[in-house]
Amino acid sequence: MKELAELWAKTLNTIKNKVSKPSYETWLKSTEPIKLENDTFFVAAPNEFAKDWLEDRYAEVLANTLQDITGNLYTVKFVLPTDEYDEEEQETEAPALPAKKEEAMQTPKKPNNHENMPRN
């Protein structure tokens, strides 16, 4: 794990010179390497919004930087620290919660439909 952390630190240090200081401080500084599996470098993002932002805007440049440093081609995958890192499980949605009994028993209200009224 120490080697992974060192590689990520080197990657961030290189990126630091390519992006603005506010961008680095806001988006990249708080990321942490999780694991390297096959050709995928898993990186923890602090929250869902940051995860999406990083995937959209920095994954490719980070992958290119990792390739420059190591000579190997990697895919950078941002995850939340609580993720299991299994894509099949992540894509499975939780079942919808049943409606509350009171809501299920209510009769739907009729819409106020002015289209059926005669026109003058």
N, CA, C and O atoms as a GROMACS GRO file, in nm:
protein
  480
    1MET      N    1   0.083  -0.121   0.000
    1MET     CA    2   0.000   0.000   0.000
    1MET      C    3   0.086   0.126   0.000
    1MET      O    4   0.047   0.229  -0.055
    2LYS      N    5   0.203   0.117   0.061
    2LYS     CA    6   0.293   0.232   0.066
    2LYS      C    7   0.336   0.272  -0.075
    2LYS      O    8   0.343   0.391  -0.107
    3GLU      N    9   0.364   0.172  -0.160
    3GLU     CA   10   0.403   0.201  -0.298
    3GLU      C   11   0.290   0.269  -0.374
    3GLU      O   12   0.313   0.358  -0.456
    4LEU      N   13   0.168   0.226  -0.348
    4LEU     CA   14   0.051   0.284  -0.412
    4LEU      C   15   0.036   0.431  -0.371
    4LEU      O   16   0.010   0.517  -0.454
    5ALA      N   17   0.052   0.457  -0.243
    5ALA     CA   18   0.041   0.593  -0.191
    5ALA      C   19   0.152   0.682  -0.250
    5ALA      O   20   0.128   0.798  -0.283
    6GLU      N   21   0.271   0.627  -0.263
    6GLU     CA   22   0.382   0.703  -0.321
    6GLU      C   23   0.357   0.734  -0.468
    6GLU      O   24   0.384   0.845  -0.515
    7LEU      N   25   0.305   0.636  -0.540
    7LEU     CA   26   0.273   0.657  -0.681
    7LEU      C   27   0.165   0.763  -0.697
    7LEU      O   28   0.175   0.849  -0.785
    8TRP      N   29   0.062   0.758  -0.612
    8TRP     CA   30  -0.045   0.858  -0.620
    8TRP      C   31   0.007   0.997  -0.583
    8TRP      O   32  -0.031   1.096  -0.646
    9ALA      N   33   0.094   1.004  -0.484
    9ALA     CA   34   0.153   1.133  -0.444
    9ALA      C   35   0.235   1.191  -0.560
    9ALA      O   36   0.229   1.312  -0.585
   10LYS      N   37   0.309   1.108  -0.627
   10LYS     CA   38   0.388   1.152  -0.742
   10LYS      C   39   0.296   1.200  -0.855
   10LYS      O   40   0.324   1.299  -0.922
   11THR      N   41   0.187   1.127  -0.875
   11THR     CA   42   0.090   1.164  -0.978
   11THR      C   43   0.027   1.299  -0.947
   11THR      O   44   0.019   1.386  -1.034
   12LEU      N   45  -0.015   1.317  -0.822
   12LEU     CA   46  -0.076   1.446  -0.783
   12LEU      C   47   0.024   1.559  -0.792
   12LEU      O   48  -0.012   1.670  -0.832
   13ASN      N   49   0.148   1.534  -0.756
   13ASN     CA   50   0.251   1.637  -0.764
   13ASN      C   51   0.272   1.682  -0.908
   13ASN      O   52   0.294   1.800  -0.934
   14THR      N   53   0.264   1.588  -1.001
   14THR     CA   54   0.277   1.621  -1.143
   14THR      C   55   0.155   1.700  -1.190
   14THR      O   56   0.169   1.799  -1.262
   15ILE      N   57   0.037   1.656  -1.151
   15ILE     CA   58  -0.088   1.723  -1.190
   15ILE      C   59  -0.095   1.863  -1.132
   15ILE      O   60  -0.149   1.955  -1.195
   16LYS      N   61  -0.041   1.879  -1.015
   16LYS     CA   62  -0.044   2.009  -0.946
   16LYS      C   63   0.012   2.120  -1.034
   16LYS      O   64  -0.033   2.234  -1.026
   17ASN      N   65   0.108   2.086  -1.117
   17ASN     CA   66   0.170   2.185  -1.206
   17ASN      C   67   0.088   2.209  -1.333
   17ASN      O   68   0.118   2.302  -1.409
   18LYS      N   69  -0.014   2.127  -1.357
   18LYS     CA   70  -0.094   2.137  -1.479
   18LYS      C   71  -0.231   2.201  -1.457
   18LYS      O   72  -0.298   2.238  -1.554
   19VAL      N   73  -0.274   2.214  -1.332
   19VAL     CA   74  -0.406   2.272  -1.302
   19VAL      C   75  -0.388   2.391  -1.210
   19VAL      O   76  -0.283   2.410  -1.149
   20SER      N   77  -0.492   2.471  -1.200
   20SER     CA   78  -0.485   2.587  -1.111
   20SER      C   79  -0.480   2.542  -0.965
   20SER      O   80  -0.527   2.432  -0.932
   21LYS      N   81  -0.425   2.625  -0.881
   21LYS     CA   82  -0.416   2.591  -0.739
   21LYS      C   83  -0.555   2.570  -0.678
   21LYS      O   84  -0.573   2.473  -0.604
   22PRO      N   85  -0.655   2.657  -0.706
   22PRO     CA   86  -0.789   2.632  -0.651
   22PRO      C   87  -0.848   2.498  -0.697
   22PRO      O   88  -0.914   2.429  -0.619
   23SER      N   89  -0.827   2.462  -0.824
   23SER     CA   90  -0.877   2.333  -0.873
   23SER      C   91  -0.810   2.217  -0.802
   23SER      O   92  -0.876   2.122  -0.761
   24TYR      N   93  -0.679   2.227  -0.786
   24TYR     CA   94  -0.607   2.121  -0.717
   24TYR      C   95  -0.655   2.108  -0.573
   24TYR      O   96  -0.684   1.998  -0.526
   25GLU      N   97  -0.664   2.220  -0.503
   25GLU     CA   98  -0.705   2.220  -0.362
   25GLU      C   99  -0.848   2.168  -0.345
   25GLU      O  100  -0.877   2.096  -0.250
   26THR      N  101  -0.935   2.206  -0.436
   26THR     CA  102  -1.076   2.169  -0.425
   26THR      C  103  -1.102   2.024  -0.462
   26THR      O  104  -1.173   1.953  -0.391
   27TRP      N  105  -1.044   1.980  -0.573
   27TRP     CA  106  -1.083   1.851  -0.629
   27TRP      C  107  -0.983   1.737  -0.608
   27TRP      O  108  -1.024   1.624  -0.583
   28LEU      N  109  -0.856   1.764  -0.616
   28LEU     CA  110  -0.758   1.657  -0.619
   28LEU      C  111  -0.688   1.629  -0.486
   28LEU      O  112  -0.656   1.514  -0.455
   29LYS      N  113  -0.665   1.732  -0.410
   29LYS     CA  114  -0.585   1.718  -0.287
   29LYS      C  115  -0.642   1.615  -0.190
   29LYS      O  116  -0.567   1.544  -0.124
   30SER      N  117  -0.774   1.606  -0.182
   30SER     CA  118  -0.836   1.517  -0.083
   30SER      C  119  -0.858   1.374  -0.134
   30SER      O  120  -0.913   1.290  -0.062
   31THR      N  121  -0.814   1.345  -0.255
   31THR     CA  122  -0.830   1.209  -0.307
   31THR      C  123  -0.724   1.117  -0.246
   31THR      O  124  -0.615   1.160  -0.209
   32GLU      N  125  -0.759   0.988  -0.237
   32GLU     CA  126  -0.666   0.891  -0.180
   32GLU      C  127  -0.669   0.762  -0.262
   32GLU      O  128  -0.776   0.718  -0.305
   33PRO      N  129  -0.552   0.703  -0.285
   33PRO     CA  130  -0.551   0.576  -0.358
   33PRO      C  131  -0.609   0.465  -0.272
   33PRO      O  132  -0.584   0.459  -0.152
   34ILE      N  133  -0.687   0.378  -0.335
   34ILE     CA  134  -0.749   0.266  -0.263
   34ILE      C  135  -0.678   0.136  -0.298
   34ILE      O  136  -0.629   0.064  -0.211
   35LYS      N  137  -0.675   0.107  -0.428
   35LYS     CA  138  -0.609  -0.016  -0.471
   35LYS      C  139  -0.583  -0.010  -0.620
   35LYS      O  140  -0.641   0.071  -0.693
   36LEU      N  141  -0.496  -0.098  -0.663
   36LEU     CA  142  -0.467  -0.115  -0.804
   36LEU      C  143  -0.504  -0.259  -0.839
   36LEU      O  144  -0.445  -0.353  -0.786
   37GLU      N  145  -0.601  -0.274  -0.928
   37GLU     CA  146  -0.648  -0.407  -0.964
   37GLU      C  147  -0.647  -0.419  -1.116
   37GLU      O  148  -0.714  -0.342  -1.185
   38ASN      N  149  -0.571  -0.515  -1.166
   38ASN     CA  150  -0.550  -0.530  -1.310
   38ASN      C  151  -0.496  -0.397  -1.363
   38ASN      O  152  -0.388  -0.354  -1.323
   39ASP      N  153  -0.568  -0.333  -1.452
   39ASP     CA  154  -0.522  -0.205  -1.506
   39ASP      C  155  -0.608  -0.090  -1.457
   39ASP      O  156  -0.613   0.016  -1.520
   40THR      N  157  -0.676  -0.108  -1.344
   40THR     CA  158  -0.764  -0.004  -1.290
   40THR      C  159  -0.708   0.046  -1.158
   40THR      O  160  -0.681  -0.031  -1.066
   41PHE      N  161  -0.692   0.176  -1.152
   41PHE     CA  162  -0.641   0.244  -1.032
   41PHE      C  163  -0.762   0.304  -0.961
   41PHE      O  164  -0.820   0.401  -1.010
   42PHE      N  165  -0.799   0.248  -0.847
   42PHE     CA  166  -0.915   0.295  -0.772
   42PHE      C  167  -0.873   0.407  -0.677
   42PHE      O  168  -0.777   0.393  -0.600
   43VAL      N  169  -0.946   0.517  -0.684
   43VAL     CA  170  -0.915   0.635  -0.604
   43VAL      C  171  -1.040   0.680  -0.529
   43VAL      O  172  -1.147   0.692  -0.589
   44ALA      N  173  -1.026   0.705  -0.400
   44ALA     CA  174  -1.140   0.751  -0.319
   44ALA      C  175  -1.161   0.901  -0.336
   44ALA      O  176  -1.067   0.980  -0.327
   45ALA      N  177  -1.285   0.937  -0.361
   45ALA     CA  178  -1.327   1.077  -0.366
   45ALA      C  179  -1.406   1.106  -0.238
   45ALA      O  180  -1.467   1.015  -0.183
   46PRO      N  181  -1.405   1.229  -0.191
   46PRO     CA  182  -1.469   1.259  -0.063
   46PRO      C  183  -1.621   1.248  -0.061
   46PRO      O  184  -1.680   1.225   0.044
   47ASN      N  185  -1.686   1.265  -0.178
   47ASN     CA  186  -1.832   1.256  -0.183
   47ASN      C  187  -1.877   1.228  -0.326
   47ASN      O  188  -1.796   1.227  -0.419
   48GLU      N  189  -2.005   1.204  -0.343
   48GLU     CA  190  -2.061   1.167  -0.473
   48GLU      C  191  -2.041   1.277  -0.578
   48GLU      O  192  -2.008   1.248  -0.693
   49PHE      N  193  -2.062   1.401  -0.538
   49PHE     CA  194  -2.046   1.512  -0.631
   49PHE      C  195  -1.901   1.520  -0.680
   49PHE      O  196  -1.876   1.533  -0.800
   50ALA      N  197  -1.806   1.513  -0.587
   50ALA     CA  198  -1.665   1.517  -0.624
   50ALA      C  199  -1.629   1.398  -0.712
   50ALA      O  200  -1.553   1.411  -0.808
   51LYS      N  201  -1.683   1.282  -0.680
   51LYS     CA  202  -1.658   1.161  -0.758
   51LYS      C  203  -1.698   1.183  -0.904
   51LYS      O  204  -1.620   1.154  -0.995
   52ASP      N  205  -1.818   1.234  -0.926
   52ASP     CA  206  -1.866   1.259  -1.061
   52ASP      C  207  -1.782   1.365  -1.132
   52ASP      O  208  -1.748   1.351  -1.250
   53TRP      N  209  -1.749   1.470  -1.061
   53TRP     CA  210  -1.669   1.580  -1.116
   53TRP      C  211  -1.532   1.529  -1.158
   53TRP      O  212  -1.485   1.558  -1.268
   54LEU      N  213  -1.469   1.452  -1.071
   54LEU     CA  214  -1.336   1.399  -1.100
   54LEU      C  215  -1.340   1.302  -1.218
   54LEU      O  216  -1.251   1.306  -1.304
   55GLU      N  217  -1.440   1.216  -1.223
   55GLU     CA  218  -1.453   1.122  -1.335
   55GLU      C  219  -1.464   1.198  -1.467
   55GLU      O  220  -1.397   1.164  -1.565
   56ASP      N  221  -1.548   1.301  -1.469
   56ASP     CA  222  -1.573   1.376  -1.592
   56ASP      C  223  -1.455   1.461  -1.637
   56ASP      O  224  -1.430   1.475  -1.757
   57ARG      N  225  -1.382   1.518  -1.541
   57ARG     CA  226  -1.283   1.619  -1.576
   57ARG      C  227  -1.136   1.579  -1.556
   57ARG      O  228  -1.048   1.638  -1.618
   58TYR      N  229  -1.109   1.482  -1.470
   58TYR     CA  230  -0.969   1.454  -1.440
   58TYR      C  231  -0.926   1.309  -1.461
   58TYR      O  232  -0.806   1.282  -1.458
   59ALA      N  233  -1.016   1.217  -1.483
   59ALA     CA  234  -0.978   1.076  -1.494
   59ALA      C  235  -0.878   1.054  -1.608
   59ALA      O  236  -0.779   0.982  -1.591
   60GLU      N  237  -0.903   1.114  -1.722
   60GLU     CA  238  -0.815   1.093  -1.838
   60GLU      C  239  -0.677   1.154  -1.816
   60GLU      O  240  -0.576   1.090  -1.845
   61VAL      N  241  -0.672   1.276  -1.766
   61VAL     CA  242  -0.541   1.339  -1.744
   61VAL      C  243  -0.462   1.266  -1.636
   61VAL      O  244  -0.339   1.258  -1.642
   62LEU      N  245  -0.532   1.214  -1.536
   62LEU     CA  246  -0.463   1.135  -1.432
   62LEU      C  247  -0.412   1.004  -1.489
   62LEU      O  248  -0.302   0.961  -1.455
   63ALA      N  249  -0.491   0.939  -1.574
   63ALA     CA  250  -0.447   0.815  -1.637
   63ALA      C  251  -0.324   0.840  -1.724
   63ALA      O  252  -0.230   0.761  -1.724
   64ASN      N  253  -0.326   0.950  -1.798
   64ASN     CA  254  -0.211   0.984  -1.881
   64ASN      C  255  -0.088   1.014  -1.797
   64ASN      O  256   0.024   0.975  -1.833
   65THR      N  257  -0.107   1.080  -1.685
   65THR     CA  258   0.005   1.110  -1.595
   65THR      C  259   0.061   0.982  -1.535
   65THR      O  260   0.183   0.965  -1.526
   66LEU      N  261  -0.027   0.891  -1.494
   66LEU     CA  262   0.018   0.762  -1.443
   66LEU      C  263   0.099   0.687  -1.549
   66LEU      O  264   0.199   0.623  -1.519
   67GLN      N  265   0.053   0.696  -1.674
   67GLN     CA  266   0.126   0.629  -1.782
   67GLN      C  267   0.263   0.693  -1.802
   67GLN      O  268   0.362   0.622  -1.824
   68ASP      N  269   0.271   0.826  -1.795
   68ASP     CA  270   0.399   0.895  -1.808
   68ASP      C  271   0.496   0.851  -1.698
   68ASP      O  272   0.616   0.835  -1.723
   69ILE      N  273   0.445   0.833  -1.578
   69ILE     CA  274   0.529   0.797  -1.462
   69ILE      C  275   0.572   0.651  -1.466
   69ILE      O  276   0.688   0.619  -1.441
   70THR      N  277   0.477   0.562  -1.497
   70THR     CA  278   0.503   0.418  -1.485
   70THR      C  279   0.533   0.347  -1.617
   70THR      O  280   0.596   0.242  -1.618
   71GLY      N  281   0.487   0.407  -1.728
   71GLY     CA  282   0.499   0.339  -1.855
   71GLY      C  283   0.384   0.242  -1.881
   71GLY      O  284   0.380   0.179  -1.986
   72ASN      N  285   0.293   0.230  -1.786
   72ASN     CA  286   0.177   0.141  -1.798
   72ASN      C  287   0.050   0.222  -1.819
   72ASN      O  288   0.036   0.333  -1.767
   73LEU      N  289  -0.042   0.164  -1.896
   73LEU     CA  290  -0.171   0.230  -1.921
   73LEU      C  291  -0.271   0.185  -1.815
   73LEU      O  292  -0.296   0.066  -1.799
   74TYR      N  293  -0.328   0.281  -1.742
   74TYR     CA  294  -0.426   0.253  -1.638
   74TYR      C  295  -0.556   0.326  -1.667
   74TYR      O  296  -0.558   0.428  -1.735
   75THR      N  297  -0.663   0.271  -1.615
   75THR     CA  298  -0.791   0.340  -1.609
   75THR      C  299  -0.804   0.390  -1.466
   75THR      O  300  -0.782   0.313  -1.372
   76VAL      N  301  -0.840   0.516  -1.449
   76VAL     CA  302  -0.860   0.571  -1.315
   76VAL      C  303  -1.008   0.567  -1.286
   76VAL      O  304  -1.089   0.622  -1.361
   77LYS      N  305  -1.044   0.503  -1.176
   77LYS     CA  306  -1.185   0.488  -1.135
   77LYS      C  307  -1.202   0.552  -0.999
   77LYS      O  308  -1.139   0.510  -0.902
   78PHE      N  309  -1.286   0.653  -0.991
   78PHE     CA  310  -1.314   0.719  -0.863
   78PHE      C  311  -1.428   0.648  -0.794
   78PHE      O  312  -1.529   0.613  -0.856
   79VAL      N  313  -1.413   0.626  -0.666
   79VAL     CA  314  -1.512   0.557  -0.585
   79VAL      C  315  -1.530   0.633  -0.454
   79VAL      O  316  -1.449   0.718  -0.418
   80LEU      N  317  -1.637   0.601  -0.385
   80LEU     CA  318  -1.656   0.654  -0.250
   80LEU      C  319  -1.586   0.560  -0.154
   80LEU      O  320  -1.578   0.440  -0.181
   81PRO      N  321  -1.537   0.609  -0.044
   81PRO     CA  322  -1.465   0.522   0.050
   81PRO      C  323  -1.547   0.403   0.098
   81PRO      O  324  -1.491   0.301   0.138
   82THR      N  325  -1.679   0.413   0.093
   82THR     CA  326  -1.765   0.305   0.140
   82THR      C  327  -1.802   0.206   0.030
   82THR      O  328  -1.862   0.102   0.059
   83ASP      N  329  -1.766   0.236  -0.096
   83ASP     CA  330  -1.797   0.146  -0.206
   83ASP      C  331  -1.723   0.014  -0.190
   83ASP      O  332  -1.617   0.007  -0.128
   84GLU      N  333  -1.782  -0.090  -0.246
   84GLU     CA  334  -1.720  -0.224  -0.240
   84GLU      C  335  -1.625  -0.246  -0.358
   84GLU      O  336  -1.555  -0.347  -0.362
   85TYR      N  337  -1.621  -0.152  -0.455
   85TYR     CA  338  -1.534  -0.159  -0.572
   85TYR      C  339  -1.570  -0.273  -0.666
   85TYR      O  340  -1.487  -0.315  -0.746
   86ASP      N  341  -1.692  -0.322  -0.657
   86ASP     CA  342  -1.738  -0.425  -0.748
   86ASP      C  343  -1.843  -0.361  -0.837
   86ASP      O  344  -1.952  -0.327  -0.790
   87GLU      N  345  -1.812  -0.344  -0.964
   87GLU     CA  346  -1.900  -0.270  -1.054
   87GLU      C  347  -2.038  -0.333  -1.066
   87GLU      O  348  -2.137  -0.261  -1.077
   88GLU      N  349  -2.046  -0.464  -1.063
   88GLU     CA  350  -2.178  -0.528  -1.075
   88GLU      C  351  -2.265  -0.492  -0.956
   88GLU      O  352  -2.384  -0.465  -0.972
   89GLU      N  353  -2.208  -0.492  -0.836
   89GLU     CA  354  -2.286  -0.456  -0.718
   89GLU      C  355  -2.323  -0.309  -0.720
   89GLU      O  356  -2.434  -0.274  -0.678
   90GLN      N  357  -2.234  -0.222  -0.767
   90GLN     CA  358  -2.262  -0.080  -0.769
   90GLN      C  359  -2.375  -0.046  -0.864
   90GLN      O  360  -2.450   0.048  -0.840
   91GLU      N  361  -2.388  -0.122  -0.974
   91GLU     CA  362  -2.491  -0.093  -1.072
   91GLU      C  363  -2.628  -0.144  -1.031
   91GLU      O  364  -2.728  -0.106  -1.091
   92THR      N  365  -2.636  -0.229  -0.930
   92THR     CA  366  -2.762  -0.282  -0.884
   92THR      C  367  -2.830  -0.177  -0.795
   92THR      O  368  -2.771  -0.130  -0.698
   93GLU      N  369  -2.952  -0.143  -0.829
   93GLU     CA  370  -3.023  -0.044  -0.751
   93GLU      C  371  -3.098  -0.112  -0.637
   93GLU      O  372  -3.142  -0.226  -0.648
   94ALA      N  373  -3.111  -0.038  -0.528
   94ALA     CA  374  -3.188  -0.088  -0.414
   94ALA      C  375  -3.335  -0.091  -0.452
   94ALA      O  376  -3.381  -0.005  -0.527
   95PRO      N  377  -3.410  -0.188  -0.401
   95PRO     CA  378  -3.553  -0.191  -0.432
   95PRO      C  379  -3.624  -0.070  -0.372
   95PRO      O  380  -3.584  -0.017  -0.269
   96ALA      N  381  -3.730  -0.029  -0.439
   96ALA     CA  382  -3.806   0.085  -0.391
   96ALA      C  383  -3.876   0.049  -0.260
   96ALA      O  384  -3.922  -0.064  -0.241
   97LEU      N  385  -3.884   0.147  -0.172
   97LEU     CA  386  -3.953   0.125  -0.046
   97LEU      C  387  -4.103   0.124  -0.069
   97LEU      O  388  -4.152   0.198  -0.154
   98PRO      N  389  -4.178   0.041   0.004
   98PRO     CA  390  -4.323   0.041  -0.014
   98PRO      C  391  -4.382   0.174   0.032
   98PRO      O  392  -4.331   0.238   0.124
   99ALA      N  393  -4.491   0.212  -0.032
   99ALA     CA  394  -4.558   0.336   0.007
   99ALA      C  395  -4.618   0.321   0.146
   99ALA      O  396  -4.652   0.211   0.189
  100LYS      N  397  -4.628   0.434   0.214
  100LYS     CA  398  -4.692   0.431   0.345
  100LYS      C  399  -4.837   0.389   0.328
  100LYS      O  400  -4.899   0.419   0.225
  101LYS      N  401  -4.890   0.321   0.427
  101LYS     CA  402  -5.026   0.268   0.419
  101LYS      C  403  -5.127   0.380   0.389
  101LYS      O  404  -5.218   0.361   0.308
  102GLU      N  405  -5.110   0.495   0.454
  102GLU     CA  406  -5.205   0.605   0.434
  102GLU      C  407  -5.201   0.654   0.290
  102GLU      O  408  -5.305   0.683   0.231
  103GLU      N  409  -5.079   0.663   0.232
  103GLU     CA  410  -5.065   0.711   0.096
  103GLU      C  411  -5.125   0.612  -0.003
  103GLU      O  412  -5.188   0.652  -0.101
  104ALA      N  413  -5.106   0.484   0.022
  104ALA     CA  414  -5.156   0.381  -0.067
  104ALA      C  415  -5.308   0.376  -0.066
  104ALA      O  416  -5.369   0.337  -0.166
  105MET      N  417  -5.372   0.413   0.045
  105MET     CA  418  -5.516   0.401   0.058
  105MET      C  419  -5.588   0.526   0.008
  105MET      O  420  -5.711   0.522  -0.006
  106GLN      N  421  -5.519   0.635  -0.018
  106GLN     CA  422  -5.585   0.757  -0.062
  106GLN      C  423  -5.633   0.742  -0.206
  106GLN      O  424  -5.567   0.680  -0.289
  107THR      N  425  -5.748   0.801  -0.234
  107THR     CA  426  -5.802   0.803  -0.369
  107THR      C  427  -5.735   0.918  -0.442
  107THR      O  428  -5.730   1.030  -0.390
  108PRO      N  429  -5.683   0.893  -0.559
  108PRO     CA  430  -5.617   1.002  -0.632
  108PRO      C  431  -5.716   1.114  -0.662
  108PRO      O  432  -5.832   1.088  -0.694
  109LYS      N  433  -5.669   1.236  -0.652
  109LYS     CA  434  -5.753   1.352  -0.682
  109LYS      C  435  -5.763   1.369  -0.833
  109LYS      O  436  -5.666   1.344  -0.906
  110LYS      N  437  -5.881   1.411  -0.879
  110LYS     CA  438  -5.900   1.434  -1.021
  110LYS      C  439  -5.835   1.567  -1.057
  110LYS      O  440  -5.847   1.664  -0.983
  111PRO      N  441  -5.766   1.570  -1.169
  111PRO     CA  442  -5.704   1.697  -1.210
  111PRO      C  443  -5.810   1.798  -1.250
  111PRO      O  444  -5.918   1.762  -1.297
  112ASN      N  445  -5.778   1.922  -1.231
  112ASN     CA  446  -5.866   2.031  -1.271
  112ASN      C  447  -5.845   2.048  -1.421
  112ASN      O  448  -5.751   2.114  -1.465
  113ASN      N  449  -5.934   1.989  -1.499
  113ASN     CA  450  -5.916   1.983  -1.642
  113ASN      C  451  -6.010   2.081  -1.711
  113ASN      O  452  -6.130   2.056  -1.720
  114HIS      N  453  -5.956   2.190  -1.758
  114HIS     CA  454  -6.037   2.293  -1.823
  114HIS      C  455  -6.061   2.262  -1.970
  114HIS      O  456  -6.142   2.329  -2.034
  115GLU      N  457  -5.994   2.160  -2.025
  115GLU     CA  458  -6.008   2.129  -2.166
  115GLU      C  459  -6.147   2.076  -2.198
  115GLU      O  460  -6.194   2.092  -2.310
  116ASN      N  461  -6.214   2.013  -2.102
  116ASN     CA  462  -6.346   1.953  -2.129
  116ASN      C  463  -6.459   2.054  -2.114
  116ASN      O  464  -6.575   2.020  -2.137
  117MET      N  465  -6.428   2.176  -2.075
  117MET     CA  466  -6.531   2.276  -2.057
  117MET      C  467  -6.566   2.337  -2.193
  117MET      O  468  -6.478   2.356  -2.277
  118PRO      N  469  -6.695   2.367  -2.215
  118PRO     CA  470  -6.735   2.428  -2.344
  118PRO      C  471  -6.675   2.568  -2.356
  118PRO      O  472  -6.664   2.642  -2.259
  119ARG      N  473  -6.638   2.602  -2.478
  119ARG     CA  474  -6.580   2.734  -2.504
  119ARG      C  475  -6.690   2.829  -2.551
  119ARG      O  476  -6.783   2.787  -2.619
  120ASN      N  477  -6.678   2.953  -2.516
  120ASN     CA  478  -6.777   3.055  -2.557
  120ASN      C  479  -6.747   3.110  -2.691
  120ASN      O  480  -6.820   3.196  -2.741
   0.00000   0.00000   0.00000
